[in-house]
Amino acid sequence: MSRAPLVIEHARLVDPESGYDGPGAILIVGDEIADVVHQAQAPGAPTEARTIDADGNMVCPGLVDLRVKTGEPGAEPKETLKSALRAAAAGGVTTLVVMPDTDPPVDDPAVVDFILRRARDIGLGRVIPAGAATKGLQGKALAEIGLMHDAGCAFVCDADRPIVDSRVMRRVMAYAGGLGVMVAHRPSDPWLSDGAAAHESEFAGRLGLAGAPAAAETIMLERDLALLDLVKDSGARLLADQISAEASLPSLARAKDRNLPLLATVSINHLTFNEFDIGDYRTFWKLTPPLRGESDRAALVEALATGLIDIIVSAHAPAPAEDKRLPFQEATPGSIGLETLLSALLTLYHEGHAPLTRLIGAASLAPARALGKPFGRLARGAPADLIVVDLDAPRIIDAQALASKSKNSAFDGRRLQGQVLTTLAEGEIIYESECRG
Amino acid sequence: MSSGNPLDPPDFDDLRHLAQPFPRRHLLSVLDLDPLQVAALLDLADRFVVLNRQAKKKVDLLKGRTLINIFFEASTRTQSSFELAGKRLGADVVNMSPRTSSITKGETLVDTAVTLNAMQPDILVIRHAASGAASLLSQKVGCSVVNAGDGAHEHPSQALLDALSLRRAFGRLDGLTVAICGDILHSRVARSNVALLTMMGARVRVVGPPTLMPAQVARWGVEVSHDLREGIAGADVVMMLRLQFERMQGALAPSLREYFRLYGLDREKLAAAAPHVRVMHPGPMNRGVEIDSDVADDLEVSLIQDQVEMGVAMRMAILASLAARLDNR
């Protein structure tokens, strides 16, 4: 609290909460936003205040990423909390929800507490662990959802593992709902997607790769929505994690029309790439769910623009070279994404798919609200998690230059537009780009 | 022996000039070739067929070259075919079977590639259970890579030898109707043959139960049939694929006897094909499962023995052509 107040002036403020996109300035005192001015001049700041001249660049809330994997605890060579937080800060992500599929898994309040304390010590932004929905992520018995909630977990989920047993899923949703805890689930029928390395299509067939059909997703999504309807009186809330297929969108639309307590996410990968990016068996594009057809990608972008899909995630999944330099079907799926999320999202803006407030909101305000947290806003009293962004700066992604310990970026070599200049978390500057100044 | 003796083998020195440099460093897929290049390779292979029928079968087109066969999946036919092809061309041939040797304990395919590469081979022939394995290997080595089968993806030398057998039997590929029957889904032979035969102007049908068909197979430029008699009706060629027994456990087909009844080739079903029909099989055969011995062993109908003979000649043509490219550089 001994920090001098900070003024960010000459900014283009983008606030997803109010929908404001225009000139302005922000006063930060301590770790909070003390004032927001929607005009060209600076707010009345104390004389000792430091000043950042945003020089017309965008200032918006720091991003909130609901789906991040690190290797800590248990697989630190892949990624540590520290390396993930460095990547996040450089990518403008100020809050990370980390997945529970660590070793040991986050199915115990002590592990929740461990991760929270580790992140606090590092001090490069917020980390909130998601707790396991079932013990050992086995999909059989309820994990200690209440105790993990008290310890501060974000929500519960079994990461990439589908909760196959419908009775267990019903109980998880009802029990967590009674405690006010959201359940995240990536819908995937385990039998239809058994052994799959790609999207089931003509293309994968020609490559000789086993594929998961879109129906693997829609079948499980419909089950989850039916169960949600069954237990909604308990207070249950469902986060449909990483929708990848156009065929799933009507299911989401019907459920939302009926006001089921449902939110849906999509990964930036599925908004950017399609199945053909696999090309000649390039394993950085092996993802779960798999990259699907171009019509799926286009439909997901449209669903994001209309709000049918609420939230964008990076689906950050570090995998070291030895897990990726393998034949396609043997390679570990996933791509890192914390450091490229914002640039990729801004590329969608430059392509004219959605307004800035919508795109930024889907990666800040919407996920913050899903967590019940006051982030994602440019408002008096809100936490000072802010980023200054050059919207137009061209950027060629070089995976080797990214901060993550693993370099498996699906964006390697990709030309994107938009670059983080400065990242503030809780009023503190945690990242400044070299190209700034 | 004097050189003027008419019983001496004909002179094969012209082979050195006939062997056109291969268009690419590797043979990973039949799509690496265009129809003219395929025809040139088949012409060259025809000459090797003549050579292979001589008592003295060696020419030194690959003299000083090292060929390493690395077969992660067991194979008798393909491996010995490449081995013979290499030896008849004068190369030093080494066979490695990673499953039984220690070189790949705990090693990844890429580690193995780097290890082998350090031995300075000129040509690596690889078979692996994963689709794309040959492509991955080719990116990590400095030599030429020949894909001898990668998962369910491709087996280009098999498609080329099948084309050679067919061209010799029918005098052409253009306009032939070829029915490929059985487990299309898991078959690299089917993928390579569909691509090569359609490229060369043949009409291709794929025949089998829907559970053994790849997604959207009709978009491969083939006709699709789920009835064997209908699928082979009027066909010039019936190409049977090997049924992998382990596939049967995944409920893709209910039993071997039902499979043979519906999709096994016997003389009675074969009557639906053209009168001059020829039957092929990439081997090894499951007699009584996908093909009846009565058909397989009828030399009037079966090209199966020809395929094995053509295999060596075709692989000699492939290796000679790859070596010609190496010589040029």
Contacts between the chains, C-beta under 8 A, distances in Angstrom:
chain1	res1	chain2	res2	distance
A	200	B	215	4.9
A	201	B	215	5.8
A	201	B	216	6.7
A	202	B	214	7.8
A	202	B	215	6.3
A	202	B	216	4.0
A	202	B	217	7.9
A	202	B	219	4.8
A	202	B	220	7.5
A	204	B	215	7.2
A	205	B	214	3.4
A	205	B	215	4.9
A	205	B	216	6.6
A	205	B	217	6.8
A	206	B	191	6.8
A	206	B	214	7.7
A	206	B	220	7.2
A	207	B	131	5.9
A	207	B	132	6.9
A	207	B	153	6.0
A	208	B	131	3.6
A	208	B	132	7.7
A	208	B	150	7.3
A	208	B	151	5.1
A	208	B	152	3.4
A	208	B	153	3.3
A	208	B	154	7.2
A	208	B	188	6.3
A	208	B	191	6.4
A	209	B	131	5.5
A	209	B	132	7.8
A	209	B	152	7.7
A	209	B	153	8.0
A	210	B	152	7.9
A	211	B	215	6.4
A	213	B	215	7.6
A	280	B	132	7.4
A	280	B	135	5.5
A	281	B	131	7.2
A	281	B	132	3.2
A	281	B	135	5.6
A	281	B	136	6.5
A	322	B	108	6.6
A	325	B	108	6.6
A	325	B	110	4.8
A	325	B	136	7.7
A	326	B	108	5.9
A	326	B	109	6.6
A	326	B	110	7.5
A	326	B	130	8.0
A	326	B	136	7.7
A	327	B	109	6.2
A	327	B	128	6.7
A	327	B	130	3.2
A	327	B	131	7.2
A	327	B	132	5.5
A	327	B	133	4.5
A	327	B	136	5.8
A	327	B	150	7.9
A	327	B	151	7.5
A	328	B	130	6.9
A	328	B	131	6.5
A	328	B	132	4.7
A	329	B	130	5.2
A	329	B	131	6.4
A	329	B	132	7.8
A	329	B	151	7.0
A	330	B	130	5.8
